[in-house]
């Protein structure tokens, strides 16, 4: 006999996911406000001191953006190469890692970073479905891969 209350487990997990989503939105808002504050404060400095801080702030923003864009592009590349197949976050992670993506600068584990990146795609870029209870993703607009044995004419197969 199984006494596990799956409803309670699911409610707790879904509540936690909602909380994390809200925290992420709050962090993104705080990040934007902090960036504005930093620039306003930099502008209060004398010209001779301002340039050093502007350069440091620009470098910090570039590092953050590079991480976001780099992982996003790596995930999208994997999804496009797999099309029309749906991939779970774990499969995307495995392919991104085997492709040589460097996660050494990330503070979270690769799967968490991949999962967050996949959820942030716009619906015009990536679509999702549930397969055996697990969310899976695929690139939008790519009907089929060209099989190795394909003739010179390309045939679009129905989905």
C-alpha positions as CSV (number, residue, x, y, z in Angstrom):
1,X,0.0,0.0,0.0
2,X,1.3,3.4,-0.9
3,X,0.6,6.2,1.6
4,X,2.4,8.9,-0.4
5,X,0.2,12.0,-0.9
6,X,1.1,13.0,-4.5
7,X,-1.4,15.8,-4.5
8,X,0.3,17.4,-1.5
9,X,3.7,16.9,-3.1
10,X,2.5,18.4,-6.4
11,X,0.9,21.4,-4.6
12,X,4.1,22.0,-2.7
13,X,6.3,21.7,-5.8
14,X,4.0,24.0,-7.8
15,X,3.9,26.6,-5.0
16,X,7.7,26.5,-4.9
17,X,8.0,26.9,-8.6
18,X,5.6,29.9,-8.5
19,X,7.7,31.4,-5.7
20,X,10.9,31.0,-7.7
21,X,9.3,32.6,-10.7
22,X,8.3,35.6,-8.6
23,X,11.7,35.8,-7.1
24,X,13.3,35.7,-10.5
25,X,11.1,38.6,-11.7
26,X,12.0,40.5,-8.5
27,X,15.7,39.9,-9.1
28,X,15.5,41.0,-12.7
29,X,13.7,44.2,-11.6
30,X,16.2,44.8,-8.8
31,X,19.1,44.2,-11.2
32,X,17.7,46.8,-13.6
33,X,17.2,49.3,-10.8
34,X,20.7,48.7,-9.5
35,X,22.1,49.3,-12.9
36,X,20.3,52.6,-13.1
37,X,21.5,53.5,-9.6
38,X,25.1,52.6,-10.5
39,X,25.1,54.8,-13.6
40,X,23.4,57.7,-11.8
41,X,26.1,57.4,-9.0
42,X,28.9,57.2,-11.6
43,X,27.6,60.4,-13.1
44,X,28.1,62.1,-9.7
45,X,31.8,61.4,-9.8
46,X,34.4,63.9,-11.1
47,X,35.2,63.3,-14.8
48,X,38.7,62.0,-13.9
49,X,37.2,59.2,-11.8
50,X,34.1,58.5,-13.8
51,X,35.8,56.7,-16.7
52,X,37.3,53.9,-14.5
53,X,33.9,53.0,-13.1
54,X,32.1,53.3,-16.5
55,X,34.6,50.8,-17.9
56,X,34.3,48.4,-15.0
57,X,30.5,48.6,-15.2
58,X,30.5,48.0,-18.9
59,X,32.8,45.0,-18.5
60,X,30.5,43.5,-15.8
61,X,27.4,44.0,-18.0
62,X,29.2,42.3,-20.9
63,X,30.2,39.3,-18.9
64,X,26.6,38.8,-17.7
65,X,25.2,39.3,-21.2
66,X,27.8,37.0,-22.7
67,X,26.8,34.2,-20.4
68,X,23.1,34.6,-21.1
69,X,23.5,34.9,-24.9
70,X,26.1,32.2,-25.1
71,X,24.0,29.6,-23.4
72,X,20.9,30.7,-25.2
73,X,22.6,30.2,-28.6
74,X,24.0,26.9,-27.6
75,X,20.6,25.6,-26.5
76,X,19.0,26.9,-29.7
77,X,21.6,25.3,-31.8
78,X,21.1,21.9,-30.1
79,X,17.3,22.2,-30.6
80,X,17.6,23.1,-34.2
81,X,20.0,20.2,-34.9
82,X,17.5,17.8,-33.2
83,X,14.4,19.1,-35.0
84,X,11.8,17.9,-35.2
85,X,12.5,15.8,-32.1
86,X,11.6,17.2,-28.7
87,X,14.4,17.2,-26.1
88,X,14.2,17.3,-22.4
89,X,16.3,19.8,-20.5
90,X,18.6,16.9,-19.5
91,X,19.1,15.9,-23.1
92,X,19.8,19.5,-24.1
93,X,22.3,19.7,-21.3
94,X,24.1,16.5,-22.4
95,X,24.3,17.8,-26.0
96,X,25.5,21.3,-24.9
97,X,28.1,19.8,-22.7
98,X,29.3,17.3,-25.3
99,X,29.5,20.2,-27.7
100,X,32.1,21.8,-25.5
101,X,30.1,24.6,-23.8
102,X,32.1,25.9,-20.8
103,X,30.0,26.0,-17.6
104,X,33.0,26.8,-15.3
105,X,31.9,30.4,-14.9
106,X,28.4,29.5,-13.8
107,X,27.4,29.4,-10.1
108,X,24.4,27.0,-10.7
109,X,24.7,23.5,-12.0
110,X,24.4,23.1,-15.8
111,X,20.9,21.5,-15.7
112,X,19.5,24.4,-13.7
113,X,21.0,26.9,-16.1
114,X,19.7,25.0,-19.2
115,X,16.2,24.6,-17.7
116,X,16.0,28.4,-17.0
117,X,17.3,29.2,-20.4
118,X,14.8,26.9,-22.1
119,X,11.9,28.4,-20.2
120,X,12.9,31.9,-21.2
121,X,12.6,31.3,-24.9
122,X,9.8,33.1,-26.7
123,X,7.0,30.9,-28.1
124,X,8.1,32.0,-31.7
125,X,11.5,30.4,-31.0
126,X,10.9,27.2,-29.0
127,X,7.8,25.2,-28.3
128,X,7.3,22.8,-25.4
129,X,5.2,19.8,-24.7
130,X,5.0,17.1,-22.0
131,X,6.3,13.6,-22.7
132,X,5.7,11.0,-20.0
133,X,5.3,13.8,-17.4
134,X,8.5,15.6,-18.4
135,X,8.6,19.0,-20.2
136,X,10.4,18.7,-23.6
137,X,11.4,21.5,-26.1
138,X,12.0,21.9,-29.8
139,X,12.9,24.7,-32.1
140,X,9.9,26.3,-33.9
141,X,9.7,26.4,-37.7
142,X,12.0,23.5,-38.5
143,X,10.0,20.7,-39.9
144,X,12.5,17.9,-40.4
145,X,16.2,17.1,-40.5
146,X,17.5,16.1,-43.9
147,X,18.2,12.4,-43.7
148,X,21.7,11.3,-44.8
149,X,20.1,9.2,-47.6
150,X,17.9,12.0,-48.9
151,X,17.9,12.7,-52.6
152,X,18.7,16.1,-53.9
153,X,15.1,17.2,-53.7
154,X,13.8,18.2,-50.2
155,X,10.5,16.8,-49.1
156,X,8.6,18.3,-46.2
157,X,7.0,15.6,-44.2
158,X,3.9,16.4,-42.1
159,X,4.5,16.7,-38.3
